[in-house]
């Protein structure tokens, strides 16, 4: 039985003179949900397109189940890549389009697809190009989920969905992952809404891999220290400061350190307030190119 882990080593991608990805290395393990986040232009879609074998790397390599996936049908039939698609010219009815789109996935489950169609209320007898943007996204998600591919990639798959529909999507991701574990990669800008889904987080910044960490460990390394300005300034000397705010004589400084438990205990002993930091805020601070004064 093949184990569909992913290995990426010194991966780079260039478009003429522009380097979209720079010397990226990581591994992804079966049975985990990965959140891939980054600012616009960070390289998220470029990375995902390489994992999905839509293009070749300029340097470095990818291995899926120990093999080069590019033009490797045995591997690629086990990878589903759900991304924004222009359906303007797609006149097939939804039911036929799904049947055509999923016929090459060996793990595709029609019973689960039918369940999702009912749950999302997807009109299957309507032409794809007549669906709303939200319903087109729903159709894409159903294909991705029902494929049950060992590697399932969603690149901004929620586009056009309203909040209740996104909630159903999140529930299905968690429930089906528990029953049918695989690698699921979720690329998103809705960090605060989706962070509870992630087992691990990858943060891309300017084409480089800034962070790859399990979610709980990552958020535990950030904290906001608040108190009198003089006391806070004295306390944070020598620590990695990633954000500052001040109101009157009160100052809040966000720090990012590995041994945060000891730092938080010390801060409280010094009469300072310690507050947690969300993944979204941590992401914003870590990818802010402006120097913290």
Secondary structure, 3 states (H helix, E strand, C coil): CCCCCEEEEEEEEEECCEEEEEEEEEEECCCCEEEEEECCCCCHHHHHHHHCCCCCCCEEEEEECCECCCCCHHHHCCEEEECCCCCCCCCCEHHHHHHHHHCCCCCCCHHHHHHHHHHHCCCCCCEHHHCCHHHHHHHHHHHHHHHCCCEEEEECCCCCCCHHHHHHHHHHHHHHHHHCCCEEEEECCCHHHHHHHCCEEEEEECCEEEEEEEHHHHHHCEEEEEEEHHHHHHHCCCCCEEEEEEECCEEEEEEECCCHHHHHHHHHHCCCEEEECCHHHHHHHHCCCCCCC
